[in-house]
Every structure is written in C-alpha cells, then in structure tokens.
Amino acid sequence: MKVSQIIWKEPNRAQTPPLHIASRGQRFSTVTGVWWLDEFRFVANHRNGLRIALFDIRALERPLAICDIPHLTDDIAAKKTAENSWEIAVSGCWDAAYSLYQMTIADSIHLHRISTVPHTDKTFCHGVAYGKEGELCLTFHTGSNPRIVIANTTWQLPEPWGARDLCYDPGSDKYYAVAVSQNPKRTAYDTANTSIWELDSVQSPWKKVKEISDMHADTCQIHQNRLWIPDQNADRVLGLCLNDTRPTVVVKTECLDFPHGLGISAHGILAVTSYGNSSITLIHLGQIQ
C-alpha cells in the first residue's frame, strides 16, 4: 500500500496535559479528526492547537486555510451545502456541544465560524457526524448524561460503554457506533475494550454486535462494506467485515502513533490522524477483499 504523511504541528494553545491510553503510555492530543470533502481535499482539526484546516493532497506542503476554534475538539464532519460550499461541525468536548463553520472555495477560500452551541448539561461531546438526512449526530461519551443523539432522538448505552463516534452506512441503511469501556486518564490504567453497535432505524434500540479486548477506538467510517476503526493501543487500523464473510483487514505502518481519527475518500485513500507525532497519514487502500 502506498503511504505518505503530513506533519501538522501547532503550539499547545489549550495547555492540555498528556493523557494515558491504558498501560500503553502517554501522548498529547494533537491532530484529532479528519473528513474528506472530495477526492483531493479534506479538513482536519488540531485539538490542543485549537485550529481547523483545509488540506489538498495535490499540495501537501502546508494547509490551504486555517481558522481558530474557541474550544477543545475531538472530531470533525462536513456536508456539502452548495456547489463550492460546506458546513463543517466540530465536537466541543467539555466546553460546548459543538461548533459550526462555513467554508466556501472559489477564487479564494473563506472559512469562518457560524456558531457555538452550548451544553445542556455537564457531559463530554466526543463525536460528530452527519446522518441519513444530513442531520447532525452527536456522541456524548462521559459526564452526567452519556448518550447518542440523532436529530431529536436520544439513546443511552449500558455501562461501562461510552460512545466515541458514529457513522451512517447508505448501503445497509444502518448506523454504526464505536464505544469504549475506559476513558483516557492522566495516569496509566489496566486496559480498555472497544465495542461496535448497530442501529436499524431511529425507532429501534442500539444493538451490540462486536466486542474487542485490549483496544481503544475513537471513530468509525464505512468503506467497501467494512467498518474501519483506529486503535490507539496498538498503532493500527482495523477494517471489520460487517457480515463476517471476509477476514479483518489490519493496517499497520510506522507512521501511525496513537491513531485517533480517520476518514476514507471515495477513491479509497485512508486518512489517519495520529496524536503521538501530530500527523495525518494517507494510505491508499486499493481494492480490499
């Protein structure tokens, strides 16, 4: 597989401390989320650098545009609103539920914040995604009211599971969510497990379909009928076959260092953000069987 890497370093403007992932060790929270806009361009967010940026794989030397974020973020998502315009959402961690941005790409690039939506309670918002009808979906993984929200419908997963992120699969018309049993901490802890959840419709409950021991996954994306998730505990990405008819794909490269977020373009380029080296790794998956 062809692999390339973008290093995106920013000062730790948020002055966040390093956090541990189980007994693996500690890392700072740097480049955290990524979302493809088209076959060439994607947006990413830098957690402790408090920035959002636009990148183009045809010119990887530097971001094409950068904008401030007023709070910590963990995830990013975008939806097209016009021919050259996108709405971009970032999760708000403890500080807010989420913030929305507007970006237009024409002769010049205009990227600016539209609004920041405050919390209704003291709960940590980790994941953002756009659903079946273009509605914003949120995952609140810890705090006073951990929950998953799609439009006006809310679910709670059973303990100890805290949802980190979700995605919608047009092929199966289902939603998938990834959850973990332990949150990152300031000191080492024994282990963390990851579970995968499936939702048939907004009138149904979430159903746990898979549990993986000794793994910490923070996001999920669908590509070629596989659910792709990163593993901070083992510096890898897994492609899980949704109907269990094919083996799991394991992607490992020395570029991955506490991988946190991922996105896959329509042409099969896997973009993975790594906290450990403040990078975005691009991996050409090709036709995975």
N, C-alpha and C positions, 0 to 999 in steps of 0.2 A: 504494500500500500504506500502511495506517495504521501509524505508528511512534510509540512512546513510549520513555522512557528512565528508568532508576533509577540514581542515583548512590549507590554504596556505598563509602564511604571508611573505611579503618581505618589506625591507625598501623602503620608498618613494624616490627612487633614482632620479626620474624626478622632485621632489619637486613641484608636481602639487597641486593646491588648491582644497578644496572641492567644488562640484557643486550642485545646487539645481535641483530637479525634481518637476516642478510646485510648489504647496504650500505644498508638502509632507514633505519637509525638505532637508537637505544636506547630501552628502556622498562623500567619497573619491573613486577614480576609481582604484579598486584593481584587483582581478581576473576577467577577462573580456570576454574571449571566450573559447570554448571547442569543440573538434572534435574527434569522435571515429575512431580508426584505425581498430579494430576488436572487438570481443565480450568481451575482457578483458582490452584492452589498449586504452587510449585516450591521446591527447595532449591538453594543455591549455596554455594561455598566461596571464601574470600579467602586467597590464597596467603601473601603476606608479612605479612598481618594475623593469620594463624593462627586463623581463625574459620570456622564453618559457620553458615548462617542459613536460616530459613524465610520465604518471601515469599508474598503473596496479591495477585493483580492487582486485587482489589476494594478494596485498601487499600495503595497503593504508597508511602505516606509514609515507612514505616520497616519493618524486619524484624519479624515476629511473634515470633520467638525466635532467640536467638544462643547458640552453645556454643563453648567453646575447642577447638582442635586442638593436640596436643602436638608437631607436626612440620609441615614444609612439605608442601603438597599441590598436585597439578596437576589432578586430575579427581575427579568425584563421580558416584555412581549410587545408585539406590534401588529396592527391591522391596517390594511390599505383603505383610505377613505376617498381618494380621488386618483387621477392618473399619475401624479407625481407627489402625492401627499400620504402621510401615515400618522396614525395616532399611536403613541408609544406609552406603555404603562410600566412603572417600576414599583416593586413592593416597598413597604415603608418600615419594616422591622418593628421596633418598639415605638418609634417616633410618630408614625402615621399609618393609615391603612394602605394608601398608595398615592402616587403622583402620576399625573398625565402630562404628556408632552405632544406638541405638534411639530412635524418635520415636513418641509417641502424642499424638493430637489429640482431646481431648474437651472438658470444661468449661474445662480449662487445657491447655497444651502442655508435654509432658515430652520433653526432648531430652538424651540423655546418651551418653557413650562406653562401649561394652561392652568393647572390647579393642583392642590394637595388636599386629599380627603382625610380628615382626622379619624382617629379610632373612636368607636363607640364604647370600648372597654379596654382594659389593660391586657391585650393579647397580641402576640408577635405575629405579624404578617410576613410569611416567607416567600410564597409563590404567587405569581400572576400568570394568567393565560387568557386567550380569547376562545370562547366556546362555539357551539354549533351555529348559533345565530349572530355571532360576532359580539356576544355579551362578555363582559369582563368576569373572570373566575378568580377566586382568591383562596389561598390556603393559609390558615392561621394555626401554627403548629404547637404553640405553647403559651402559657399565661392563664388568665382567668376563664377563658372560653375558647379552647381549641376547636376549630371547625373548618369545614369546607363550604364555600359559598359559590353557587352558580345562579346568576340573576337574583331572584328573590327567594331561592330555596337554600336551606342550610342543613348540613348533616354534621354529626359528631362521630368520630371513630372511637372504638373501645380502647381503654387503656391497655398497654402503655403507648399506643401508637399516636404519633403526631404527624399530620400530613405536611410534607415539604413542598410538593408541587403536583399539578395535574395537567393532562392534555386530552384533547378530543381527537378521536380516530374516525374520519369520514368513511373509511372502508367498512367498518363494523357498526358505525353509528353508536359508539360507546365512548365513555370517558374512562381514563385510567389515572390513578393517583399513586404516588410513592410516599411511604411513611417510614419513620424510624422510631426505634424504641428508646433511644437516648439522644439528648441534645449535646452539642459541643460544650465543653466546660473549660474553666481556667486551670484545672488540674487533670491528670490522667485518670481514666476510669476503665473498668474491665473490658466491656465490649459493647457493641451496638448491632442490632439486627435491622434488616430492611424488609418491608412488606409491600406487595403490589395489590392494589384494589381496583375493582371493576364496577362501573355503573351502567346499567342497561338503559335507563331513562330517568328523568328528573322526578318521576313518581316512585322510583324504586330505592331501596337502601343500597349502600355500597357493600360489595362482597369481596372478602379477601381471597385472592386466587393464588398467591405465592408468598413464601417467606424465605429469606436468605440470611443465614447466620454470619456473624462477623463481617458485616458490610454496612457502610454508611453512604446512602444515596440521597442527593438533594434535588434532582429534577428528572424529568422523563419526556421523551419525544417518540413519536411513531414514525417508522420508515421501513418500507418493504415488509409490512406485516410483522415487524418486531418492535418491541418496546425497548428503547435504548436508555440506559441509566449509568451515571458515573459512580465510581466507588472511591471515596477519599481514603478509605482504609487500606486499599491495595493498589492505588495508582493505575486504575484500569477503567475501561468502559465495557459494559455488557449489553449485548443485543439479545433479548429474550424472545423466543418464538411464542406468539400469542396463542397458538393452538397446539403447542408441544409436538409438532410433527418434524421439527428440524432442531439440530443442536444449537446451544447457546453460542453466540459469537463473542469472543474475548478480544478486545483491542488493548494492546499494551505498547507503549513507546517511552523512551527515556524522557521525552518532552512532558509527559504527564506527571504532575507533582501536586498532590492533594486536589484532584479534579473536582470541580464543584458544579458548573453549569455546562449545558450542551445544547446545540441546535444542529439540524441536518437540512441542507438545502435540497431542493427538488432534484438536483443533479447528483446527489449523493456525497456531498462534502460535509463531513462531520467536523463541527467547530466545538472545541472543548476549552473551557476556561479553567486555569489552574491557580489556586491560591498560593501554592508554595513558591512558584517562580514568576508570578504576576504575568501570566501569558495567555494567549489564545492559540491552541494547536489546531491546524487544519489537516484532516486525514481524509483522503479520497477512498471511499469505501468500495466503489465499483459495484458489480452485481453480486451481492452477498447471497449465498444459497442457504 
